[in-house]
C-alpha cells in the first residue's frame, strides 16, 4: 500500500470536509440570499471565488455545495453497499437455483443504462434528495453484489466452514460468525469506491435539471447555473465548482483504490518464496 497516496488523499478530503463545514458556519452568510447589485463580480478579497448571476458569494456557496454533494454521495454509497451485500450474501450462501435467479436478475438490472434509469426515478420526484439517493443507490449495487458473492464462494471452500457445517452450524450461524466478518472489509471498500460515482451522478442529475432545486446548493446546480454566466464572461462560476468536483472525486478514487490494494490478497507473482 502506498502510504503517501493514502495520506495525501486523506488530507485533501479532510480539508474539503473542513471547508464544507466551517466556511458556511463561520461566514454568517446565507448562501441562498440574492443580491443582484453584486451579480457576476470576479474573484476579489471580499469574494474569493467571485459571485454568481444572483450575487451570491461563490466561496460560501461552493462550500455548501460540496457539503450537500458529499452527504448525498455517502448516503448513496452506504445504501447501495447494504443492498448489494444483502443480495450477494443470499446468492452466495444459498447457492443453487437461488444463486442463478438472483445473479441473472442482477445482470438484467446491470444491463440497464444507469443514468437513464436514474433520470426516470428522479423525474417523478423533482427536487427530492431522497429520490436522488434512491436513484443512485438502486443503480449501483450490482457490482457490490458480485464482489460479495465472489468472496462468499471462495469462503465456502475453506476447511473451517466444512468443520462448522459438520459440527451442526446452521445458515444463520454461518452468516453471523463467518460470512459477515469476511465480507465486511470488502463492503467498506465498496462504500469508498462508490463515492466518486455517486458524486458524479448527483452532479450530472442536478446539472441536467433533474436533481436538486436550482436554489439548493450542490456541485451540479452550481455547474448548471454557470452555463449562462460563462457566456457573459463569468469564467469563475465554472472553474471553481468544477475544480472542487474534480479534486473531490480524484481524492476519493485514490483513497478507495489504495485501500482496496491494502485488503486484496497479493498475486502469486508478488509473493516471495
TITI-859038 format. One record per residue (C-alpha): residue in three letters; y, z, x; residue number from 1. Coordinates in steps of 0.2 Angstrom, whole numbers, plus 2048, in hexadecimal, padded with zeros to 3 digits. Layout:
N
+--------+-----+-----+-----+-----+
! residu !   v !   w !   u ! num !
+--------+-----+-----+-----+-----+
!    ALA !   Y !   Z !   X ! NUM !
...
+--------+-----+-----+-----+-----+
END
This chain:
273
+--------+-----+-----+-----+-----+
! residu !   v !   w !   u ! num !
+--------+-----+-----+-----+-----+
!    UNK ! 800 ! 800 ! 800 !   1 !
!    UNK ! 811 ! 7FB ! 807 !   2 !
!    UNK ! 81B ! 80C ! 806 !   3 !
!    UNK ! 82B ! 803 ! 80A !   4 !
!    UNK ! 82A ! 7F8 ! 7FB !   5 !
!    UNK ! 825 ! 806 ! 7F0 !   6 !
!    UNK ! 834 ! 811 ! 7F6 !   7 !
!    UNK ! 840 ! 803 ! 7F4 !   8 !
!    UNK ! 83A ! 7FE ! 7E3 !   9 !
!    UNK ! 83A ! 810 ! 7DD !  10 !
!    UNK ! 84C ! 813 ! 7E4 !  11 !
!    UNK ! 853 ! 804 ! 7DB !  12 !
!    UNK ! 84B ! 809 ! 7CB !  13 !
!    UNK ! 851 ! 81B ! 7CD !  14 !
!    UNK ! 863 ! 814 ! 7D0 !  15 !
!    UNK ! 862 ! 809 ! 7C1 !  16 !
!    UNK ! 85C ! 818 ! 7B6 !  17 !
!    UNK ! 86A ! 823 ! 7BD !  18 !
!    UNK ! 877 ! 815 ! 7BA !  19 !
!    UNK ! 870 ! 812 ! 7A8 !  20 !
!    UNK ! 871 ! 825 ! 7A4 !  21 !
!    UNK ! 880 ! 82B ! 7AD !  22 !
!    UNK ! 88D ! 81E ! 7AB !  23 !
!    UNK ! 88E ! 81D ! 798 !  24 !
!    UNK ! 88E ! 830 ! 798 !  25 !
!    UNK ! 89B ! 833 ! 7A5 !  26 !
!    UNK ! 8A6 ! 825 ! 7A1 !  27 !
!    UNK ! 8AA ! 82C ! 78F !  28 !
!    UNK ! 8AC ! 81A ! 789 !  29 !
!    UNK ! 8A4 ! 813 ! 779 !  30 !
!    UNK ! 89C ! 803 ! 77F !  31 !
!    UNK ! 89D ! 7FC ! 76D !  32 !
!    UNK ! 8B0 ! 7FE ! 76A !  33 !
!    UNK ! 8B9 ! 7EE ! 76C !  34 !
!    UNK ! 8CA ! 7EB ! 774 !  35 !
!    UNK ! 8CF ! 7D9 ! 772 !  36 !
!    UNK ! 8DF ! 7DB ! 77C !  37 !
!    UNK ! 8D4 ! 7DE ! 78B !  38 !
!    UNK ! 8C7 ! 7D0 ! 788 !  39 !
!    UNK ! 8C0 ! 7C6 ! 796 !  40 !
!    UNK ! 8C8 ! 7CF ! 7A5 !  41 !
!    UNK ! 8C0 ! 7CC ! 7B5 !  42 !
!    UNK ! 8B9 ! 7DA ! 7C1 !  43 !
!    UNK ! 8C6 ! 7E6 ! 7C6 !  44 !
!    UNK ! 8C8 ! 7F9 ! 7CB !  45 !
!    UNK ! 8C9 ! 7FE ! 7B9 !  46 !
!    UNK ! 8BB ! 7F2 ! 7B3 !  47 !
!    UNK ! 8AE ! 7F1 ! 7C1 !  48 !
!    UNK ! 8A4 ! 7E3 ! 7B8 !  49 !
!    UNK ! 8B3 ! 7DC ! 7AE !  50 !
!    UNK ! 8B4 ! 7DC ! 79B !  51 !
!    UNK ! 8AB ! 7D1 ! 78E !  52 !
!    UNK ! 8B2 ! 7C6 ! 780 !  53 !
!    UNK ! 8B5 ! 7D6 ! 776 !  54 !
!    UNK ! 8BE ! 7E0 ! 783 !  55 !
!    UNK ! 8AF ! 7EC ! 786 !  56 !
!    UNK ! 8AD ! 7F2 ! 798 !  57 !
!    UNK ! 89E ! 7E9 ! 79F !  58 !
!    UNK ! 89A ! 7F6 ! 7AC !  59 !
!    UNK ! 897 ! 803 ! 79E !  60 !
!    UNK ! 88F ! 7F7 ! 792 !  61 !
!    UNK ! 883 ! 7F0 ! 7A0 !  62 !
!    UNK ! 87D ! 802 ! 7A3 !  63 !
!    UNK ! 87A ! 805 ! 790 !  64 !
!    UNK ! 871 ! 7F4 ! 790 !  65 !
!    UNK ! 865 ! 7F8 ! 79E !  66 !
!    UNK ! 862 ! 809 ! 796 !  67 !
!    UNK ! 85D ! 800 ! 785 !  68 !
!    UNK ! 853 ! 7F3 ! 78E !  69 !
!    UNK ! 849 ! 800 ! 798 !  70 !
!    UNK ! 846 ! 80B ! 789 !  71 !
!    UNK ! 83F ! 7FC ! 77F !  72 !
!    UNK ! 835 ! 7F6 ! 78E !  73 !
!    UNK ! 82D ! 807 ! 791 !  74 !
!    UNK ! 829 ! 809 ! 77E !  75 !
!    UNK ! 821 ! 7F7 ! 77E !  76 !
!    UNK ! 817 ! 7FA ! 78E !  77 !
!    UNK ! 810 ! 80A ! 788 !  78 !
!    UNK ! 80B ! 804 ! 777 !  79 !
!    UNK ! 804 ! 7F4 ! 77E !  80 !
!    UNK ! 7FA ! 7FE ! 78B !  81 !
!    UNK ! 7F3 ! 80A ! 77D !  82 !
!    UNK ! 7EE ! 7FC ! 772 !  83 !
!    UNK ! 7E6 ! 7F2 ! 780 !  84 !
!    UNK ! 7DD ! 801 ! 787 !  85 !
!    UNK ! 7D6 ! 806 ! 776 !  86 !
!    UNK ! 7CF ! 7F4 ! 774 !  87 !
!    UNK ! 7C8 ! 7F3 ! 785 !  88 !
!    UNK ! 7BF ! 804 ! 783 !  89 !
!    UNK ! 7B7 ! 7FE ! 773 !  90 !
!    UNK ! 7B2 ! 7EE ! 77A !  91 !
!    UNK ! 7AB ! 7F5 ! 78A !  92 !
!    UNK ! 7A3 ! 805 ! 784 !  93 !
!    UNK ! 79A ! 7FD ! 774 !  94 !
!    UNK ! 796 ! 7EC ! 77C !  95 !
!    UNK ! 78B ! 7E0 ! 773 !  96 !
!    UNK ! 791 ! 7D7 ! 764 !  97 !
!    UNK ! 7A0 ! 7E3 ! 763 !  98 !
!    UNK ! 7A6 ! 7DE ! 774 !  99 !
!    UNK ! 7A4 ! 7CB ! 770 ! 100 !
!    UNK ! 7AE ! 7CD ! 760 ! 101 !
!    UNK ! 7BB ! 7D7 ! 767 ! 102 !
!    UNK ! 7BE ! 7CC ! 777 ! 103 !
!    UNK ! 7BE ! 7BC ! 76D ! 104 !
!    UNK ! 7CB ! 7C3 ! 761 ! 105 !
!    UNK ! 7D5 ! 7C8 ! 771 ! 106 !
!    UNK ! 7D3 ! 7B6 ! 777 ! 107 !
!    UNK ! 7DA ! 7B0 ! 767 ! 108 !
!    UNK ! 7E9 ! 7BB ! 767 ! 109 !
!    UNK ! 7EC ! 7B7 ! 77A ! 110 !
!    UNK ! 7EC ! 7A4 ! 776 ! 111 !
!    UNK ! 7FB ! 7A6 ! 76A ! 112 !
!    UNK ! 80C ! 7A3 ! 772 ! 113 !
!    UNK ! 813 ! 7B5 ! 775 ! 114 !
!    UNK ! 825 ! 7B0 ! 774 ! 115 !
!    UNK ! 823 ! 7A7 ! 764 ! 116 !
!    UNK ! 818 ! 7B4 ! 75C ! 117 !
!    UNK ! 825 ! 7C1 ! 761 ! 118 !
!    UNK ! 833 ! 7B7 ! 759 ! 119 !
!    UNK ! 829 ! 7B6 ! 749 ! 120 !
!    UNK ! 827 ! 7C9 ! 749 ! 121 !
!    UNK ! 839 ! 7CE ! 74D ! 122 !
!    UNK ! 840 ! 7C1 ! 741 ! 123 !
!    UNK ! 83A ! 7CB ! 732 ! 124 !
!    UNK ! 843 ! 7DA ! 738 ! 125 !
!    UNK ! 853 ! 7D4 ! 741 ! 126 !
!    UNK ! 85B ! 7E1 ! 74C ! 127 !
!    UNK ! 84D ! 7EE ! 74B ! 128 !
!    UNK ! 848 ! 7F6 ! 75B ! 129 !
!    UNK ! 837 ! 7FA ! 754 ! 130 !
!    UNK ! 834 ! 7E8 ! 750 ! 131 !
!    UNK ! 838 ! 7E3 ! 761 ! 132 !
!    UNK ! 82C ! 7F0 ! 769 ! 133 !
!    UNK ! 81E ! 7EB ! 75D ! 134 !
!    UNK ! 821 ! 7D8 ! 760 ! 135 !
!    UNK ! 820 ! 7DB ! 773 ! 136 !
!    UNK ! 812 ! 7E7 ! 773 ! 137 !
!    UNK ! 807 ! 7DD ! 767 ! 138 !
!    UNK ! 808 ! 7CE ! 772 ! 139 !
!    UNK ! 805 ! 7D7 ! 783 ! 140 !
!    UNK ! 7F6 ! 7E2 ! 781 ! 141 !
!    UNK ! 7E9 ! 7D5 ! 784 ! 142 !
!    UNK ! 7E9 ! 7D5 ! 797 ! 143 !
!    UNK ! 7E8 ! 7E8 ! 796 ! 144 !
!    UNK ! 7D8 ! 7E7 ! 78B ! 145 !
!    UNK ! 7D0 ! 7DB ! 798 ! 146 !
!    UNK ! 7D4 ! 7E6 ! 7A6 ! 147 !
!    UNK ! 7CD ! 7F6 ! 79E ! 148 !
!    UNK ! 7BE ! 7ED ! 798 ! 149 !
!    UNK ! 7BA ! 7E6 ! 7A9 ! 150 !
!    UNK ! 7BC ! 7F8 ! 7B0 ! 151 !
!    UNK ! 7B0 ! 7FF ! 7A3 ! 152 !
!    UNK ! 7A3 ! 7F1 ! 7A6 ! 153 !
!    UNK ! 7A3 ! 7F6 ! 7B9 ! 154 !
!    UNK ! 7A2 ! 808 ! 7B5 ! 155 !
!    UNK ! 793 ! 806 ! 7AA ! 156 !
!    UNK ! 789 ! 801 ! 7B9 ! 157 !
!    UNK ! 78D ! 811 ! 7C2 ! 158 !
!    UNK ! 77E ! 81D ! 7C5 ! 159 !
!    UNK ! 787 ! 82C ! 7BE ! 160 !
!    UNK ! 789 ! 823 ! 7AD ! 161 !
!    UNK ! 776 ! 820 ! 7AC ! 162 !
!    UNK ! 773 ! 832 ! 7B1 ! 163 !
!    UNK ! 77F ! 838 ! 7A3 ! 164 !
!    UNK ! 777 ! 82D ! 796 ! 165 !
!    UNK ! 766 ! 833 ! 79B ! 166 !
!    UNK ! 76C ! 845 ! 79A ! 167 !
!    UNK ! 770 ! 841 ! 787 ! 168 !
!    UNK ! 783 ! 83E ! 788 ! 169 !
!    UNK ! 78A ! 835 ! 779 ! 170 !
!    UNK ! 798 ! 827 ! 779 ! 171 !
!    UNK ! 7A5 ! 834 ! 775 ! 172 !
!    UNK ! 7A1 ! 83E ! 784 ! 173 !
!    UNK ! 79F ! 82F ! 78F ! 174 !
!    UNK ! 7B0 ! 829 ! 78A ! 175 !
!    UNK ! 7B9 ! 83A ! 78C ! 176 !
!    UNK ! 7B0 ! 83F ! 79C ! 177 !
!    UNK ! 7AE ! 82F ! 7A6 ! 178 !
!    UNK ! 7B6 ! 820 ! 79E ! 179 !
!    UNK ! 7C8 ! 826 ! 79B ! 180 !
!    UNK ! 7CA ! 82E ! 7AC ! 181 !
!    UNK ! 7C4 ! 81E ! 7B4 ! 182 !
!    UNK ! 7D0 ! 812 ! 7AA ! 183 !
!    UNK ! 7DF ! 81D ! 7AA ! 184 !
!    UNK ! 7E6 ! 817 ! 7BB ! 185 !
!    UNK ! 7E4 ! 805 ! 7B6 ! 186 !
!    UNK ! 7ED ! 809 ! 7A5 ! 187 !
!    UNK ! 7FB ! 811 ! 7AE ! 188 !
!    UNK ! 7FD ! 802 ! 7BA ! 189 !
!    UNK ! 7FD ! 7F7 ! 7AA ! 190 !
!    UNK ! 80C ! 800 ! 7A3 ! 191 !
!    UNK ! 816 ! 7FD ! 7B3 ! 192 !
!    UNK ! 810 ! 7EB ! 7B4 ! 193 !
!    UNK ! 815 ! 7E8 ! 7A2 ! 194 !
!    UNK ! 826 ! 7EE ! 7A4 ! 195 !
!    UNK ! 82E ! 7DE ! 7AB ! 196 !
!    UNK ! 826 ! 7D4 ! 79E ! 197 !
!    UNK ! 82D ! 7DF ! 791 ! 198 !
!    UNK ! 83E ! 7DF ! 798 ! 199 !
!    UNK ! 83E ! 7CC ! 799 ! 200 !
!    UNK ! 837 ! 7CA ! 787 ! 201 !
!    UNK ! 844 ! 7D6 ! 780 ! 202 !
!    UNK ! 852 ! 7CD ! 789 ! 203 !
!    UNK ! 84C ! 7BC ! 783 ! 204 !
!    UNK ! 84A ! 7C2 ! 771 ! 205 !
!    UNK ! 85C ! 7C9 ! 771 ! 206 !
!    UNK ! 863 ! 7BA ! 77A ! 207 !
!    UNK ! 85C ! 7AF ! 76D ! 208 !
!    UNK ! 863 ! 7B9 ! 75F ! 209 !
!    UNK ! 853 ! 7C1 ! 759 ! 210 !
!    UNK ! 854 ! 7D2 ! 761 ! 211 !
!    UNK ! 861 ! 7DF ! 760 ! 212 !
!    UNK ! 871 ! 7DD ! 757 ! 213 !
!    UNK ! 87F ! 7D5 ! 761 ! 214 !
!    UNK ! 889 ! 7E6 ! 761 ! 215 !
!    UNK ! 87A ! 7EF ! 768 ! 216 !
!    UNK ! 87A ! 7EF ! 77B ! 217 !
!    UNK ! 86B ! 7E8 ! 784 ! 218 !
!    UNK ! 869 ! 7DB ! 792 ! 219 !
!    UNK ! 864 ! 7CE ! 786 ! 220 !
!    UNK ! 873 ! 7D0 ! 77B ! 221 !
!    UNK ! 87F ! 7D1 ! 78A ! 222 !
!    UNK ! 878 ! 7C0 ! 790 ! 223 !
!    UNK ! 879 ! 7B9 ! 77F ! 224 !
!    UNK ! 88C ! 7BE ! 77E ! 225 !
!    UNK ! 88F ! 7B7 ! 78F ! 226 !
!    UNK ! 88B ! 7A5 ! 78A ! 227 !
!    UNK ! 89C ! 7A3 ! 781 ! 228 !
!    UNK ! 8A6 ! 7AC ! 78E ! 229 !
!    UNK ! 89E ! 7A2 ! 79C ! 230 !
!    UNK ! 8A5 ! 792 ! 795 ! 231 !
!    UNK ! 8B7 ! 79A ! 796 ! 232 !
!    UNK ! 8B5 ! 7A0 ! 7A8 ! 233 !
!    UNK ! 8AE ! 7B1 ! 7A6 ! 234 !
!    UNK ! 8A0 ! 7B0 ! 7B3 ! 235 !
!    UNK ! 89F ! 7C3 ! 7B5 ! 236 !
!    UNK ! 898 ! 7C4 ! 7A3 ! 237 !
!    UNK ! 889 ! 7BB ! 7A9 ! 238 !
!    UNK ! 887 ! 7C0 ! 7BB ! 239 !
!    UNK ! 886 ! 7D3 ! 7BA ! 240 !
!    UNK ! 87A ! 7D5 ! 7AB ! 241 !
!    UNK ! 86F ! 7C7 ! 7B2 ! 242 !
!    UNK ! 86F ! 7CF ! 7C3 ! 243 !
!    UNK ! 86A ! 7E0 ! 7BB ! 244 !
!    UNK ! 85C ! 7D7 ! 7B2 ! 245 !
!    UNK ! 855 ! 7CF ! 7C1 ! 246 !
!    UNK ! 857 ! 7DE ! 7CC ! 247 !
!    UNK ! 84E ! 7E9 ! 7BF ! 248 !
!    UNK ! 840 ! 7DE ! 7BC ! 249 !
!    UNK ! 83D ! 7DA ! 7CE ! 250 !
!    UNK ! 83D ! 7EC ! 7D2 ! 251 !
!    UNK ! 831 ! 7F1 ! 7C4 ! 252 !
!    UNK ! 825 ! 7E2 ! 7C9 ! 253 !
!    UNK ! 825 ! 7E7 ! 7DB ! 254 !
!    UNK ! 821 ! 7F9 ! 7D7 ! 255 !
!    UNK ! 813 ! 7F4 ! 7CB ! 256 !
!    UNK ! 80B ! 7E8 ! 7D8 ! 257 !
!    UNK ! 80C ! 7F5 ! 7E5 ! 258 !
!    UNK ! 804 ! 802 ! 7DB ! 259 !
!    UNK ! 7F6 ! 7F6 ! 7D5 ! 260 !
!    UNK ! 7F2 ! 7F3 ! 7E7 ! 261 !
!    UNK ! 7F1 ! 805 ! 7EA ! 262 !
!    UNK ! 7E4 ! 809 ! 7DD ! 263 !
!    UNK ! 7DA ! 7F8 ! 7DE ! 264 !
!    UNK ! 7CB ! 7F9 ! 7E9 ! 265 !
!    UNK ! 7CC ! 7F0 ! 7FA ! 266 !
!    UNK ! 7C4 ! 7DF ! 7FB ! 267 !
!    UNK ! 7B4 ! 7DE ! 806 ! 268 !
!    UNK ! 7BE ! 7D4 ! 813 ! 269 !
!    UNK ! 7CA ! 7E3 ! 814 ! 270 !
!    UNK ! 7BD ! 7F0 ! 818 ! 271 !
!    UNK ! 7BA ! 7F5 ! 82A ! 272 !
!    UNK ! 7A8 ! 7F7 ! 82F ! 273 !
+--------+-----+-----+-----+-----+
END
